[in-house]
Amino acid sequence: MKKLILTTLSIGLAFGSFAQQNLNLKNQGVLDNSPIKAKVKSGLSKSERSEWYNPLAIKANGDFTTYVGFMMNDSLAKYIDASGVASQGRTMQAVGSIIDPKDDAIDLGADPTIKMSKFTNYTVDSVEFTYSYVRRVDSTTDGLGNKVAIVDTLFIHYFTGAQVLKSPKQSWTSSMFCTFGWNFTKRIPANFASIDTVLLTAEENTGAPSSTGWSLGTIARKAPAGLTINANGGNNANNLVGYSIIFKNGTTYDDTYTYEDRRDSTLTTGNKWVNYFLYRFGSNAGTDVVSTFYTSSVVVPQKNSYAASNGWNGWIAGQAYTEEQFIDAGMKLSSTNIGVKEVPNSFSLGDAFPNPSSNDVTIAFDLKLNNNVSIKLVNLVGQEVMNIANDKFSAGANEVKFNVSNLTAGVYFYTMTVDGVSQSQKIMIK
């Protein structure tokens, strides 16, 4: 596989090669200026954690611009762009999201002993995604003159374990690639754990676009039972989960049908409306953001749903593009096998100051009795990087100082242990 170097073409040009059909992502979708929002973490007990994770929110770091992209069965319907030019539509057949529990950004709390990792069993509780659904037509005819209600459908496919296909890290990129299998005959995922069906009605209609933008909504679904990863003591290599979305239009349409960008007035007489669905995604300026973890998004361009192209099996990893694409689609993960000891009232650990820091740091703590104290600095994967203190301290208020100027910038934890019981706090080194 190689990274797809996509050329920036006019939105109305015809397409030949795969690279041409999959345009520069800024021309593939319509600009959406709404902010990227991360989910607020839930405050469950340490023995049972449950939180939302979204690859777009995790990877964005303020460097992503957001857009909306079209999803349809095919690309016969005409698309009216922002300048009023009509052309054959460019759409995605399917989009999806994958979560890697080892990702540095996947953290079920401030204590490193409750961080999600390859040693943690977890379950997918729910999924959600940001969308826009424009319902222009409610009925059609059955060929006999009778009106038939139109039912548009979303199919949500769920994947676990070996159904999420990992590719080794390539020499030409810092990204790790991950996809699903694709059935070119049925034009659906090849292997999946379960499927959920959502019937789209007028209630899900977010309304037609205006000159200022799109109206967006959120669809949230309880995940089917059984979407659980057993860590097997850290030995389970197939420890990823994911899900994808496919939109099926209830109307049989051809190139006389039209869906629009934002300019209803540009439509000519004789064009027929079609219902359509849009997904929200973020695109950066071409900088790799995935690194050594598999948290990512995946897409199936309409053309690629018929045949493999450039070595990709239908699905293309979002970070394979020159301008990387991450879908606004989250998963709620929970874990019940964390097993953290409760901190007794014999000591309390204070905040580090300053935080963030690039030089000297002071940590304050209180002891109820004279006692031996161990304080260590560890990185996100639990490796010790500094022995801050290992000595006997007096009861009452205490503090220790240490220097972090020789450490790599990032997130660390300082862990204080007294009588075999530990408490941790997070510190950012810049």
Beta strands, then each sheet from edge to edge (+ up, - down):
strand 1: 30-31
strand 2: 49-53
strand 3: 65-71
strand 4: 78-80
strand 5: 86-88
strand 6: 92-99
strand 7: 122-134
strand 8: 139-141
strand 9: 147-149
strand 10: 152-160
strand 11: 165-167
strand 12: 177-179
strand 13: 182-183
strand 14: 188-189
strand 15: 194-200
strand 16: 217-222
strand 17: 228-229
strand 18: 241-248
strand 19: 257-260
strand 20: 272-273
strand 21: 276-283
strand 22: 296-301
strand 23: 316-317
strand 24: 325-327
strand 25: 329-335
strand 26: 347-353
strand 27: 360-367
strand 28: 371-378
strand 29: 384-393
strand 30: 396-403
strand 31: 410-418
strand 32: 421-429
sheet 1: 1+ 3- 21+ 7- 16+
sheet 2: 1+ 3- 21+ 24-
sheet 3: 1+ 3- 21+ 7- 17+
sheet 4: 1+ 3- 21+ 7- 25+ 2-
sheet 5: 5+ 4- 19- 20-
sheet 6: 15+ 10- 18+ 6- 22+ 23-
sheet 7: 8+ 9-
sheet 8: 11+ 12-
sheet 9: 13+ 14-
sheet 10: 26+ 27- 30+
sheet 11: 29+ 28- 31+ 32-
end
